Amino acid sequence: MGRGLAPQRLGSVPPTPAKEQDAGSSDPPAMATRGPRPWLLLPLALLAACLAQPSEGASYQDFVNRHIDFPKSRVPGNRNYCDILMARRGLTRRSCKPTNTFIHAPSGQLRAVCGRGGRPVFRNLRDSLRRFPVTICREVPGSRPGRCRYRASGRNTRVRVACTQNLPVHLDPQYLS
């Protein structure tokens, strides 16, 4: 046998000596590398899924309540159209919704966007082939729940909706063109 070596049995693996740190060294001990951690990507994947499916939890009836006003409601002193309609539709209960669009067309024409009246964009999103008269209500600075104030602007525009079971359930406010 050799000098100072303990005898080993055949087939056994010699123990790996622990690496000693120099007393004068300022380097921290090396950390063991670990394998990939796919769970770190979970929040990103969940965010992407939520953004890709804006209709999750929405219903056609919610869409109609939030976005369809046909024929356009007559409001005393037309300047208050948005203030009155937003409150009437329950869009100012807990907080003042910053922006909302009312479409002045029959609900059947909006349902058609989910079929032949629209073209597919991505997943369940569809763009209307025709333009619709709309009123866009934007919150006025200084509004607060119970006293939400809005400024109205009207125009004719195409709309982008998310469809579920061939019904519109979400209006994409960024698309209005």
C-alpha positions as CSV (number, residue, x, y, z in Angstrom):
1,M,0.0,0.0,0.0
2,G,1.1,3.6,-0.5
3,R,2.0,6.2,2.0
4,G,-0.8,7.4,4.3
5,L,-3.6,6.1,2.0
6,A,-6.3,4.1,3.5
7,P,-7.1,0.8,1.7
8,Q,-10.1,0.9,-0.6
9,R,-12.4,-1.8,-1.6
10,L,-12.9,-2.6,-5.3
11,G,-15.9,-0.8,-6.8
12,S,-16.1,1.9,-4.2
13,V,-15.7,5.6,-5.1
14,P,-13.2,7.5,-3.0
15,P,-14.7,10.4,-1.1
16,T,-14.2,13.8,-2.7
17,P,-12.2,16.1,-0.5
18,A,-13.9,19.2,0.7
19,K,-12.4,22.4,-0.8
20,E,-10.9,24.4,1.9
21,Q,-11.1,28.2,1.8
22,D,-7.9,30.1,2.4
23,A,-8.0,32.0,5.6
24,G,-6.7,35.1,3.9
25,S,-9.0,34.8,0.8
26,S,-11.9,37.2,0.4
27,D,-13.7,35.0,-2.2
28,P,-17.0,33.6,-1.1
29,P,-17.3,29.8,-1.2
30,A,-18.6,28.6,-4.6
31,M,-22.3,28.0,-4.8
32,A,-23.6,24.8,-6.3
33,T,-25.2,25.3,-9.6
34,R,-28.7,24.2,-9.9
35,G,-30.7,23.1,-12.8
36,P,-33.3,25.1,-14.7
37,R,-36.1,26.6,-12.8
38,P,-39.2,26.7,-15.1
39,W,-41.4,27.8,-12.3
40,L,-39.8,31.3,-12.6
41,L,-41.5,31.6,-16.0
42,L,-45.0,30.9,-14.6
43,P,-45.9,34.6,-13.8
44,L,-44.9,35.6,-17.4
45,A,-46.9,32.8,-18.9
46,L,-50.0,33.7,-16.8
47,L,-49.7,37.3,-17.9
48,A,-49.4,36.4,-21.5
49,A,-52.5,34.2,-21.2
50,C,-54.5,37.0,-19.6
51,L,-53.5,39.5,-22.3
52,A,-54.3,37.1,-25.1
53,Q,-57.8,36.3,-23.9
54,P,-59.4,39.6,-23.0
55,S,-62.8,38.0,-23.0
56,E,-62.1,35.7,-20.0
57,G,-64.9,36.3,-17.5
58,A,-66.8,38.7,-19.8
59,S,-70.2,38.0,-21.3
60,Y,-72.3,39.2,-24.2
61,Q,-74.8,40.8,-21.9
62,D,-71.9,42.7,-20.2
63,F,-70.7,43.9,-23.6
64,V,-74.2,45.1,-24.5
65,N,-74.5,47.0,-21.2
66,R,-71.1,48.6,-21.5
67,H,-71.0,49.4,-25.2
68,I,-74.2,49.5,-27.1
69,D,-76.5,52.5,-27.0
70,F,-79.0,52.2,-29.9
71,P,-80.8,54.2,-30.7
72,K,-78.6,56.9,-29.1
73,S,-80.1,58.0,-25.8
74,R,-81.5,61.5,-25.7
75,V,-80.1,63.3,-22.7
76,P,-81.2,66.7,-21.5
77,G,-78.3,69.1,-22.2
78,N,-76.4,66.8,-24.5
79,R,-73.1,67.8,-22.8
80,N,-74.1,65.4,-20.0
81,Y,-74.5,62.4,-22.2
82,C,-71.5,60.5,-20.9
83,D,-72.0,61.5,-17.3
84,I,-75.6,60.2,-17.3
85,L,-75.0,57.0,-19.4
86,M,-71.9,55.9,-17.5
87,A,-73.8,56.2,-14.2
88,R,-77.0,54.6,-15.7
89,R,-75.0,51.6,-16.9
90,G,-73.3,51.2,-13.5
91,L,-69.8,52.0,-14.8
92,T,-69.0,54.5,-12.1
93,R,-70.1,52.7,-8.9
94,R,-66.7,51.8,-7.3
95,S,-64.5,54.1,-9.3
96,C,-64.7,56.4,-12.3
97,K,-64.0,54.3,-15.4
98,P,-61.3,56.3,-17.3
99,T,-62.7,55.6,-20.8
100,N,-65.7,53.9,-22.3
101,T,-67.0,53.7,-25.9
102,F,-70.7,53.5,-26.7
103,I,-71.6,52.2,-30.2
104,H,-74.8,53.5,-31.8
105,A,-75.8,50.5,-33.8
106,P,-78.2,47.6,-33.4
107,S,-76.7,44.7,-31.4
108,G,-77.2,42.4,-34.4
109,Q,-74.7,44.4,-36.4
110,L,-72.1,44.0,-33.6
111,R,-72.8,40.2,-33.4
112,A,-72.2,40.1,-37.1
113,V,-68.6,41.2,-36.6
114,C,-68.0,37.8,-35.0
115,G,-69.1,36.2,-38.2
116,R,-69.2,37.5,-41.8
117,G,-69.3,41.1,-40.8
118,G,-65.7,40.9,-39.4
119,R,-62.3,39.6,-40.3
120,P,-60.1,37.5,-38.0
121,V,-57.1,39.3,-36.5
122,F,-55.6,37.0,-33.8
123,R,-57.1,34.2,-31.7
124,N,-60.7,35.4,-30.9
125,L,-60.2,39.1,-32.0
126,R,-62.1,40.3,-35.1
127,D,-62.1,43.7,-36.9
128,S,-65.4,45.0,-38.2
129,L,-65.7,45.4,-42.0
130,R,-67.9,48.5,-41.7
131,R,-67.7,51.7,-39.6
132,F,-70.0,52.4,-36.7
133,P,-71.1,55.7,-35.1
134,V,-69.6,55.8,-31.6
135,T,-69.3,58.1,-28.7
136,I,-66.1,57.9,-26.7
137,C,-66.4,59.1,-23.1
138,R,-63.1,60.2,-21.4
139,E,-62.9,61.0,-17.7
140,V,-62.3,64.6,-16.8
141,P,-59.5,65.3,-14.3
142,G,-60.8,65.8,-10.8
143,S,-63.6,63.2,-11.1
144,R,-64.3,61.0,-8.1
145,P,-66.7,58.1,-7.5
146,G,-70.2,59.5,-7.0
147,R,-69.3,62.6,-9.0
148,C,-67.6,61.1,-12.2
149,R,-67.5,63.6,-15.0
150,Y,-66.8,62.9,-18.7
151,R,-66.0,64.6,-22.0
152,A,-67.7,63.1,-25.1
153,S,-66.3,62.9,-28.6
154,G,-68.2,61.3,-31.5
155,R,-67.0,59.7,-34.7
156,N,-67.5,56.9,-37.2
157,T,-64.9,54.1,-36.8
158,R,-64.2,50.4,-37.3
159,V,-64.1,48.4,-34.1
160,R,-62.2,45.4,-32.9
161,V,-64.0,42.9,-30.6
162,A,-63.1,39.7,-28.9
163,C,-65.7,37.0,-29.6
164,T,-66.7,33.9,-27.6
165,Q,-69.2,31.5,-29.1
166,N,-69.8,33.9,-32.0
167,L,-70.8,36.8,-29.7
168,P,-68.8,40.0,-28.9
169,V,-67.7,40.0,-25.3
170,H,-65.0,42.7,-25.3
171,L,-64.3,46.0,-27.2
172,D,-60.7,46.8,-27.8
173,P,-60.5,50.6,-27.1
174,Q,-57.0,50.9,-28.5
175,Y,-58.1,49.9,-32.0
176,L,-60.8,52.4,-32.8
177,S,-59.7,53.7,-36.2
